[in-house]
């Protein structure tokens, strides 16, 4: 069957739907599709390193430095009243947003 035969004979058929992800939650390459969503939904932790600030952590984790307020609110008990004073080694909770 040639290309023109295909177009002439089967042109009225709808294309096949894209394959749905496997029930196991893996993509084509075997990576876990739900891993990032699961960790973000449940929140994750981050250990402060030298040179960090809440805005830097927010930029790296959320892609938006302005979301530092959410990190601060989730960690007020650890950080204290001054959001500019975080210490190396503190383990902060990064809430899901």
N, CA, C and O atoms as a GROMACS GRO file, in nm:
protein
  388
    1UNK      N    1   0.084  -0.116   0.000
    1UNK     CA    2   0.000   0.000   0.000
    1UNK      C    3   0.090   0.123   0.000
    1UNK      O    4   0.184   0.132   0.079
    2UNK      N    5   0.061   0.217  -0.086
    2UNK     CA    6   0.140   0.339  -0.097
    2UNK      C    7   0.082   0.450  -0.011
    2UNK      O    8  -0.023   0.434   0.051
    3UNK      N    9   0.152   0.560  -0.008
    3UNK     CA   10   0.110   0.675   0.072
    3UNK      C   11  -0.024   0.729   0.026
    3UNK      O   12  -0.110   0.762   0.107
    4UNK      N   13  -0.042   0.738  -0.103
    4UNK     CA   14  -0.168   0.790  -0.154
    4UNK      C   15  -0.284   0.696  -0.123
    4UNK      O   16  -0.396   0.742  -0.099
    5UNK      N   17  -0.259   0.565  -0.124
    5UNK     CA   18  -0.364   0.471  -0.089
    5UNK      C   19  -0.408   0.492   0.056
    5UNK      O   20  -0.528   0.487   0.088
    6UNK      N   21  -0.313   0.515   0.143
    6UNK     CA   22  -0.344   0.540   0.283
    6UNK      C   23  -0.429   0.665   0.298
    6UNK      O   24  -0.530   0.664   0.368
    7UNK      N   25  -0.389   0.772   0.232
    7UNK     CA   26  -0.463   0.897   0.242
    7UNK      C   27  -0.602   0.885   0.182
    7UNK      O   28  -0.698   0.939   0.237
    8UNK      N   29  -0.615   0.817   0.072
    8UNK     CA   30  -0.743   0.802   0.006
    8UNK      C   31  -0.837   0.708   0.080
    8UNK      O   32  -0.957   0.735   0.089
    9UNK      N   33  -0.784   0.599   0.133
    9UNK     CA   34  -0.869   0.498   0.194
    9UNK      C   35  -0.896   0.520   0.342
    9UNK      O   36  -1.002   0.483   0.392
   10UNK      N   37  -0.802   0.580   0.412
   10UNK     CA   38  -0.817   0.589   0.556
   10UNK      C   39  -0.813   0.733   0.606
   10UNK      O   40  -0.796   0.756   0.726
   11UNK      N   41  -0.828   0.828   0.519
   11UNK     CA   42  -0.822   0.968   0.559
   11UNK      C   43  -0.936   1.010   0.649
   11UNK      O   44  -0.924   1.111   0.718
   12UNK      N   45  -1.046   0.936   0.649
   12UNK     CA   46  -1.160   0.974   0.732
   12UNK      C   47  -1.152   0.916   0.873
   12UNK      O   48  -1.237   0.947   0.957
   13UNK      N   49  -1.051   0.834   0.901
   13UNK     CA   50  -1.036   0.778   1.035
   13UNK      C   51  -0.965   0.879   1.125
   13UNK      O   52  -0.880   0.956   1.079
   14UNK      N   53  -1.001   0.879   1.252
   14UNK     CA   54  -0.938   0.968   1.350
   14UNK      C   55  -0.802   0.910   1.389
   14UNK      O   56  -0.786   0.788   1.392
   15UNK      N   57  -0.706   0.996   1.419
   15UNK     CA   58  -0.576   0.945   1.464
   15UNK      C   59  -0.589   0.879   1.601
   15UNK      O   60  -0.680   0.909   1.678
   16UNK      N   61  -0.498   0.790   1.629
   16UNK     CA   62  -0.499   0.720   1.757
   16UNK      C   63  -0.471   0.819   1.869
   16UNK      O   64  -0.393   0.913   1.852
   17UNK      N   65  -0.534   0.798   1.983
   17UNK     CA   66  -0.512   0.883   2.100
   17UNK      C   67  -0.372   0.856   2.155
   17UNK      O   68  -0.323   0.744   2.145
   18UNK      N   69  -0.308   0.957   2.213
   18UNK     CA   70  -0.175   0.935   2.272
   18UNK      C   71  -0.183   0.834   2.386
   18UNK      O   72  -0.285   0.824   2.454
   19UNK      N   73  -0.077   0.762   2.404
   19UNK     CA   74  -0.074   0.662   2.510
   19UNK      C   75  -0.081   0.730   2.646
   19UNK      O   76  -0.020   0.834   2.667
   20UNK      N   77  -0.157   0.671   2.736
   20UNK     CA   78  -0.168   0.723   2.872
   20UNK      C   79  -0.053   0.668   2.955
   20UNK      O   80  -0.002   0.560   2.926
   21UNK      N   81  -0.010   0.743   3.059
   21UNK     CA   82   0.099   0.694   3.143
   21UNK      C   83   0.061   0.562   3.208
   21UNK      O   84  -0.056   0.536   3.235
   22UNK      N   85   0.160   0.480   3.231
   22UNK     CA   86   0.136   0.350   3.294
   22UNK      C   87   0.081   0.370   3.434
   22UNK      O   88   0.104   0.472   3.498
   23UNK      N   89   0.008   0.272   3.480
   23UNK     CA   90  -0.053   0.279   3.613
   23UNK      C   91   0.051   0.296   3.722
   23UNK      O   92   0.022   0.350   3.828
   24UNK      N   93   0.172   0.251   3.697
   24UNK     CA   94   0.279   0.263   3.795
   24UNK      C   95   0.332   0.404   3.809
   24UNK      O   96   0.412   0.431   3.899
   25UNK      N   97   0.288   0.496   3.721
   25UNK     CA   98   0.330   0.634   3.734
   25UNK      C   99   0.466   0.664   3.674
   25UNK      O  100   0.532   0.760   3.714
   26UNK      N  101   0.509   0.584   3.577
   26UNK     CA  102   0.638   0.611   3.516
   26UNK      C  103   0.618   0.666   3.375
   26UNK      O  104   0.519   0.636   3.309
   27UNK      N  105   0.714   0.747   3.331
   27UNK     CA  106   0.707   0.800   3.196
   27UNK      C  107   0.775   0.704   3.100
   27UNK      O  108   0.811   0.593   3.138
   28UNK      N  109   0.792   0.747   2.978
   28UNK     CA  110   0.852   0.665   2.873
   28UNK      C  111   0.989   0.611   2.914
   28UNK      O  112   1.025   0.499   2.878
   29UNK      N  113   1.066   0.691   2.990
   29UNK     CA  114   1.202   0.654   3.027
   29UNK      C  115   1.210   0.576   3.157
   29UNK      O  116   1.319   0.540   3.201
   30UNK      N  117   1.094   0.550   3.220
   30UNK     CA  118   1.094   0.475   3.345
   30UNK      C  119   1.107   0.562   3.468
   30UNK      O  120   1.118   0.511   3.579
   31UNK      N  121   1.107   0.697   3.450
   31UNK     CA  122   1.115   0.788   3.563
   31UNK      C  123   0.979   0.796   3.632
   31UNK      O  124   0.875   0.783   3.567
   32UNK      N  125   0.981   0.818   3.761
   32UNK     CA  126   0.858   0.828   3.836
   32UNK      C  127   0.793   0.963   3.810
   32UNK      O  128   0.846   1.066   3.850
   33UNK      N  129   0.678   0.964   3.742
   33UNK     CA  130   0.606   1.088   3.711
   33UNK      C  131   0.558   1.159   3.835
   33UNK      O  132   0.554   1.282   3.838
   34UNK      N  133   0.522   1.086   3.935
   34UNK     CA  134   0.458   1.143   4.052
   34UNK      C  135   0.556   1.185   4.160
   34UNK      O  136   0.513   1.241   4.261
   35UNK      N  137   0.684   1.160   4.144
   35UNK     CA  138   0.780   1.190   4.249
   35UNK      C  139   0.785   1.337   4.283
   35UNK      O  140   0.779   1.373   4.400
   36UNK      N  141   0.795   1.423   4.183
   36UNK     CA  142   0.802   1.567   4.210
   36UNK      C  143   0.671   1.617   4.267
   36UNK      O  144   0.671   1.696   4.362
   37UNK      N  145   0.561   1.573   4.213
   37UNK     CA  146   0.431   1.617   4.263
   37UNK      C  147   0.410   1.570   4.406
   37UNK      O  148   0.357   1.644   4.488
   38UNK      N  149   0.449   1.447   4.435
   38UNK     CA  150   0.430   1.394   4.569
   38UNK      C  151   0.513   1.470   4.671
   38UNK      O  152   0.463   1.503   4.778
   39UNK      N  153   0.640   1.498   4.639
   39UNK     CA  154   0.724   1.568   4.735
   39UNK      C  155   0.680   1.711   4.754
   39UNK      O  156   0.690   1.765   4.864
   40UNK      N  157   0.630   1.775   4.648
   40UNK     CA  158   0.583   1.911   4.660
   40UNK      C  159   0.453   1.916   4.738
   40UNK      O  160   0.434   2.005   4.821
   41UNK      N  161   0.363   1.822   4.712
   41UNK     CA  162   0.234   1.822   4.781
   41UNK      C  163   0.253   1.798   4.930
   41UNK      O  164   0.185   1.860   5.012
   42UNK      N  165   0.343   1.710   4.966
   42UNK     CA  166   0.364   1.679   5.105
   42UNK      C  167   0.456   1.779   5.172
   42UNK      O  168   0.468   1.780   5.294
   43UNK      N  169   0.523   1.864   5.094
   43UNK     CA  170   0.624   1.952   5.148
   43UNK      C  171   0.755   1.876   5.156
   43UNK      O  172   0.758   1.753   5.156
   44UNK      N  173   0.862   1.950   5.162
   44UNK     CA  174   0.992   1.886   5.173
   44UNK      C  175   1.078   1.966   5.269
   44UNK      O  176   1.037   2.072   5.317
   45UNK      N  177   1.195   1.914   5.297
   45UNK     CA  178   1.283   1.985   5.388
   45UNK      C  179   1.408   2.031   5.314
   45UNK      O  180   1.444   1.978   5.210
   46UNK      N  181   1.472   2.132   5.371
   46UNK     CA  182   1.593   2.188   5.312
   46UNK      C  183   1.686   2.225   5.426
   46UNK      O  184   1.643   2.287   5.524
   47UNK      N  185   1.812   2.189   5.414
   47UNK     CA  186   1.911   2.225   5.514
   47UNK      C  187   1.988   2.348   5.465
   47UNK      O  188   2.044   2.348   5.355
   48UNK      N  189   1.988   2.452   5.546
   48UNK     CA  190   2.051   2.579   5.512
   48UNK      C  191   2.202   2.561   5.499
   48UNK      O  192   2.266   2.499   5.584
   49UNK      N  193   2.259   2.617   5.392
   49UNK     CA  194   2.403   2.616   5.371
   49UNK      C  195   2.454   2.760   5.370
   49UNK      O  196   2.376   2.855   5.361
   50UNK      N  197   2.584   2.776   5.380
   50UNK     CA  198   2.645   2.908   5.382
   50UNK      C  199   2.605   2.989   5.258
   50UNK      O  200   2.610   2.938   5.147
   51UNK      N  201   2.567   3.114   5.279
   51UNK     CA  202   2.530   3.202   5.169
   51UNK      C  203   2.382   3.200   5.136
   51UNK      O  204   2.337   3.275   5.050
   52UNK      N  205   2.305   3.115   5.204
   52UNK     CA  206   2.162   3.106   5.178
   52UNK      C  207   2.086   3.224   5.237
   52UNK      O  208   2.129   3.286   5.334
   53UNK      N  209   1.974   3.252   5.176
   53UNK     CA  210   1.874   3.344   5.230
   53UNK      C  211   1.739   3.282   5.195
   53UNK      O  212   1.731   3.194   5.109
   54UNK      N  213   1.634   3.327   5.261
   54UNK     CA  214   1.503   3.270   5.231
   54UNK      C  215   1.463   3.297   5.087
   54UNK      O  216   1.401   3.212   5.023
   55UNK      N  217   1.498   3.415   5.036
   55UNK     CA  218   1.462   3.445   4.897
   55UNK      C  219   1.542   3.359   4.799
   55UNK      O  220   1.490   3.320   4.694
   56UNK      N  221   1.665   3.329   4.832
   56UNK     CA  222   1.747   3.242   4.745
   56UNK      C  223   1.691   3.099   4.744
   56UNK      O  224   1.685   3.035   4.640
   57UNK      N  225   1.650   3.052   4.861
   57UNK     CA  226   1.592   2.918   4.871
   57UNK      C  227   1.460   2.914   4.793
   57UNK      O  228   1.433   2.818   4.721
   58UNK      N  229   1.378   3.019   4.809
   58UNK     CA  230   1.249   3.026   4.738
   58UNK      C  231   1.271   3.028   4.587
   58UNK      O  232   1.199   2.962   4.513
   59UNK      N  233   1.371   3.103   4.542
   59UNK     CA  234   1.400   3.111   4.398
   59UNK      C  235   1.440   2.973   4.345
   59UNK      O  236   1.394   2.932   4.239
   60UNK      N  237   1.525   2.902   4.419
   60UNK     CA  238   1.570   2.769   4.374
   60UNK      C  239   1.461   2.664   4.382
   60UNK      O  240   1.453   2.577   4.296
   61UNK      N  241   1.376   2.670   4.485
   61UNK     CA  242   1.275   2.566   4.505
   61UNK      C  243   1.146   2.593   4.428
   61UNK      O  244   1.088   2.502   4.369
   62UNK      N  245   1.101   2.719   4.430
   62UNK     CA  246   0.973   2.753   4.368
   62UNK      C  247   0.987   2.828   4.236
   62UNK      O  248   0.890   2.842   4.162
   63UNK      N  249   1.107   2.877   4.207
   63UNK     CA  250   1.126   2.956   4.085
   63UNK      C  251   1.086   3.101   4.102
   63UNK      O  252   1.081   3.175   4.004
   64UNK      N  253   1.058   3.144   4.226
   64UNK     CA  254   1.014   3.280   4.252
   64UNK      C  255   1.066   3.323   4.389
   64UNK      O  256   1.021   3.273   4.492
   65UNK      N  257   1.160   3.416   4.390
   65UNK     CA  258   1.221   3.462   4.515
   65UNK      C  259   1.120   3.528   4.608
   65UNK      O  260   1.139   3.529   4.730
   66UNK      N  261   1.013   3.584   4.552
   66UNK     CA  262   0.913   3.653   4.632
   66UNK      C  263   0.832   3.558   4.721
   66UNK      O  264   0.757   3.604   4.807
   67UNK      N  265   0.846   3.430   4.703
   67UNK     CA  266   0.772   3.332   4.784
   67UNK      C  267   0.845   3.298   4.914
   67UNK      O  268   0.811   3.201   4.981
   68UNK      N  269   0.947   3.378   4.948
   68UNK     CA  270   1.021   3.353   5.072
   68UNK      C  271   0.929   3.364   5.194
   68UNK      O  272   0.955   3.301   5.296
   69UNK      N  273   0.822   3.444   5.184
   69UNK     CA  274   0.728   3.460   5.296
   69UNK      C  275   0.667   3.326   5.337
   69UNK      O  276   0.650   3.300   5.456
   70UNK      N  277   0.633   3.243   5.239
   70UNK     CA  278   0.572   3.114   5.271
   70UNK      C  279   0.670   3.025   5.348
   70UNK      O  280   0.631   2.954   5.440
   71UNK      N  281   0.797   3.030   5.309
   71UNK     CA  282   0.898   2.952   5.381
   71UNK      C  283   0.912   3.005   5.522
   71UNK      O  284   0.920   2.927   5.618
   72UNK      N  285   0.915   3.136   5.536
   72UNK     CA  286   0.928   3.197   5.669
   72UNK      C  287   0.810   3.161   5.758
   72UNK      O  288   0.829   3.123   5.874
   73UNK      N  289   0.688   3.173   5.706
   73UNK     CA  290   0.569   3.142   5.785
   73UNK      C  291   0.568   2.996   5.832
   73UNK      O  292   0.525   2.966   5.943
   74UNK      N  293   0.617   2.906   5.747
   74UNK     CA  294   0.619   2.764   5.783
   74UNK      C  295   0.729   2.732   5.885
   74UNK      O  296   0.726   2.626   5.948
   75UNK      N  297   0.826   2.823   5.900
   75UNK     CA  298   0.942   2.795   5.985
   75UNK      C  299   0.967   2.901   6.091
   75UNK      O  300   1.078   2.911   6.143
   76UNK      N  301   0.866   2.981   6.125
   76UNK     CA  302   0.882   3.088   6.223
   76UNK      C  303   0.938   3.038   6.356
   76UNK      O  304   1.021   3.105   6.418
   77UNK      N  305   0.895   2.921   6.398
   77UNK     CA  306   0.941   2.866   6.526
   77UNK      C  307   1.091   2.837   6.524
   77UNK      O  308   1.158   2.847   6.627
   78UNK      N  309   1.143   2.800   6.409
   78UNK     CA  310   1.286   2.769   6.396
   78UNK      C  311   1.368   2.896   6.373
   78UNK      O  312   1.474   2.914   6.433
   79UNK      N  313   1.319   2.983   6.285
   79UNK     CA  314   1.394   3.101   6.244
   79UNK      C  315   1.389   3.212   6.350
   79UNK      O  316   1.489   3.279   6.374
   80UNK      N  317   1.274   3.231   6.410
   80UNK     CA  318   1.257   3.339   6.507
   80UNK      C  319   1.192   3.459   6.442
   80UNK      O  320   1.130   3.448   6.337
   81UNK      N  321   1.206   3.574   6.506
   81UNK     CA  322   1.135   3.694   6.461
   81UNK      C  323   1.204   3.767   6.346
   81UNK      O  324   1.143   3.855   6.285
   82UNK      N  325   1.327   3.732   6.314
   82UNK     CA  326   1.400   3.801   6.207
   82UNK      C  327   1.421   3.706   6.088
   82UNK      O  328   1.504   3.615   6.096
   83UNK      N  329   1.346   3.724   5.980
   83UNK     CA  330   1.359   3.632   5.866
   83UNK      C  331   1.493   3.642   5.795
   83UNK      O  332   1.528   3.556   5.714
   84UNK      N  333   1.569   3.748   5.823
   84UNK     CA  334   1.702   3.761   5.763
   84UNK      C  335   1.807   3.681   5.839
   84UNK      O  336   1.921   3.670   5.793
   85UNK      N  337   1.771   3.626   5.952
   85UNK     CA  338   1.868   3.554   6.035
   85UNK      C  339   1.840   3.404   6.032
   85UNK      O  340   1.775   3.350   6.122
   86UNK      N  341   1.890   3.338   5.928
   86UNK     CA  342   1.885   3.192   5.924
   86UNK      C  343   2.028   3.143   5.943
   86UNK      O  344   2.123   3.211   5.905
   87UNK      N  345   2.041   3.027   6.001
   87UNK     CA  346   2.174   2.975   6.035
   87UNK      C  347   2.205   2.848   5.956
   87UNK      O  348   2.117   2.768   5.927
   88UNK      N  349   2.331   2.834   5.921
   88UNK     CA  350   2.378   2.714   5.852
   88UNK      C  351   2.343   2.592   5.935
   88UNK      O  352   2.367   2.588   6.056
   89UNK      N  353   2.287   2.491   5.869
   89UNK     CA  354   2.252   2.367   5.936
   89UNK      C  355   2.107   2.359   5.978
   89UNK      O  356   2.058   2.251   6.011
   90UNK      N  357   2.035   2.473   5.978
   90UNK     CA  358   1.893   2.466   6.012
   90UNK      C  359   1.819   2.385   5.907
   90UNK      O  360   1.846   2.397   5.788
   91UNK      N  361   1.727   2.304   5.952
   91UNK     CA  362   1.646   2.225   5.858
   91UNK      C  363   1.510   2.292   5.848
   91UNK      O  364   1.432   2.292   5.944
   92UNK      N  365   1.483   2.348   5.730
   92UNK     CA  366   1.360   2.421   5.708
   92UNK      C  367   1.260   2.334   5.631
   92UNK      O  368   1.298   2.254   5.546
   93UNK      N  369   1.134   2.352   5.663
   93UNK     CA  370   1.026   2.288   5.588
   93UNK      C  371   0.990   2.377   5.471
   93UNK      O  372   0.964   2.496   5.489
   94UNK      N  373   0.987   2.322   5.351
   94UNK     CA  374   0.947   2.396   5.232
   94UNK      C  375   0.804   2.354   5.199
   94UNK      O  376   0.782   2.245   5.146
   95UNK      N  377   0.707   2.440   5.231
   95UNK     CA  378   0.567   2.401   5.212
   95UNK      C  379   0.531   2.391   5.066
   95UNK      O  380   0.596   2.451   4.980
   96UNK      N  381   0.427   2.313   5.037
   96UNK     CA  382   0.378   2.306   4.900
   96UNK      C  383   0.298   2.433   4.872
   96UNK      O  384   0.223   2.481   4.958
   97UNK      N  385   0.314   2.484   4.754
   97UNK     CA  386   0.245   2.609   4.718
   97UNK      C  387   0.162   2.584   4.594
   97UNK      O  388   0.095   2.676   4.545
   0.00000   0.00000   0.00000
